[in-house]
Amino acid sequence: MKPEAGALPPAALRLRLDHAALAANWTALDALSGGARAGAAIKAGCYGLGVAAAVPTLVAAGCRDWFVAHWQEAAEAVRFVPAEQVSVLHGPMTDAEACYARVLGVRPVLNSLSQVRRWLAAGGGPCDLMIDTGMSRLGLPLSEIGAPEVGQLAIETCMSHLASADEDCAQNAAQLARFRDVTRAVPARRYSLANSAGIALGADYHFDLTRPGLALYGGVPRPELAGRIAQVAYPEAAVIQVRELEAGACVGYNATFTAPAPMRVGIISMGYADGYLRCWSGRGQVHWQGKRLPVLGRVSMDMTIIDLSAAENCGEGDWVGLEYALPEASATSGLSQYELLTLLGRRLDRA
Ligand SMILES: *Cc1c(COP(=O)(O)O)cnc(C)c1O
């Protein structure tokens, strides 16, 4: 009997992380942030890469400021980083959440006067403040920044968020001008405006702290970052069956591909339930030993069929890599670079 008999076999699909590329991306974004420090947006499980896999690498690279959206995410983050380095973007919606922030020792990002009052009533302490400079999402409206309660806060980071930093448009300069006014009106230890794309808008946008997310994980939201940001996430799937098709054989749901000649195809263990959505049907590619192999027909829930014509030695149990460089994958699939990362499902083994 084998020693591991009865143990759970390894998953047939995985998300390989290039940890060196992740560390290098943070270092590059920190350098591009000039005199400001780069933090890291680690919400949505580091955009799908997995907190346990990605955060220790970012710590080793030198990152010390972390942004999560939910309280559940804060609870996970403090397993890997000191609580006082963690900011919770959604802020305290209830007294229980304000109390939780104080007990855990993380900073809530206060987004409204009612959240400001709730935080002060809970006893206050170091907090962050989000100002809405034109996105109309979370944040205190400019008309309320002079409220007396705001003056009672111990603000670590006063921040705002750019709506269109990935475009060249007048909104960026308009938000910058409004945020400059905020820095004069709201006392805080640090000010922060730029996300990944905002870092590439130049020194005016950097202030004291930047908050990249997407570019850490291999996304390229602006052309200035091309060549400086490396791919981090590599989805890979096992070939679980190989078949020889006769000319005229139909492939997959709704028979959207018909073999024009005898051909060899492989079934790989990744489908739309894993985030490889049906928009990749007939469009995606995988690679194996330097060969590019097209996706044939419709992507199924758990499987995708690929053309093995160019890889005659590829067999059952071999692993193929999905073509998933984010800028190119976004252009091919029509999905945003953010969606491509955050879609990747729970069945992928992450390491
Ligand atoms: C998600 C988020 C970021 C990171 O944005 P990217 O575009 O991924 O770099 C920064 N700040 C806030 C407030 C966010 O919600």
The ligand as a MOL file (V3000), in Angstrom:
LIG
                    3D

  0  0  0     0  0            999 V3000
M  V30 BEGIN CTAB
M  V30 COUNTS 15 15 0 0 0
M  V30 BEGIN ATOM
M  V30 1 C -9.3040 48.8210 -5.4940 0
M  V30 2 C -8.8150 50.1290 -5.0340 0
M  V30 3 C -7.5030 50.5410 -5.3100 0
M  V30 4 C -6.5850 49.7730 -6.2530 0
M  V30 5 O -6.9460 50.1170 -7.5840 0
M  V30 6 P -6.1850 49.4870 -8.8490 0
M  V30 7 O -6.8370 50.1570 -10.0010 0
M  V30 8 O -6.4250 48.0300 -8.8200 0
M  V30 9 O -4.7390 49.8210 -8.7080 0
M  V30 10 C -7.0530 51.7030 -4.7320 0
M  V30 11 N -7.8710 52.4540 -3.9360 0
M  V30 12 C -9.1470 52.1080 -3.6840 0
M  V30 13 C -9.9880 52.9790 -2.8270 0
M  V30 14 C -9.6600 50.9450 -4.2320 0
M  V30 15 O -10.9430 50.6170 -3.9920 0
M  V30 END ATOM
M  V30 BEGIN BOND
M  V30 1 1 1 2
M  V30 2 1 2 3
M  V30 3 2 2 14
M  V30 4 1 3 4
M  V30 5 2 3 10
M  V30 6 1 4 5
M  V30 7 1 5 6
M  V30 8 2 6 7
M  V30 9 1 6 8
M  V30 10 1 6 9
M  V30 11 1 10 11
M  V30 12 2 11 12
M  V30 13 1 12 13
M  V30 14 1 12 14
M  V30 15 1 14 15
M  V30 END BOND
M  V30 END CTAB
M  END
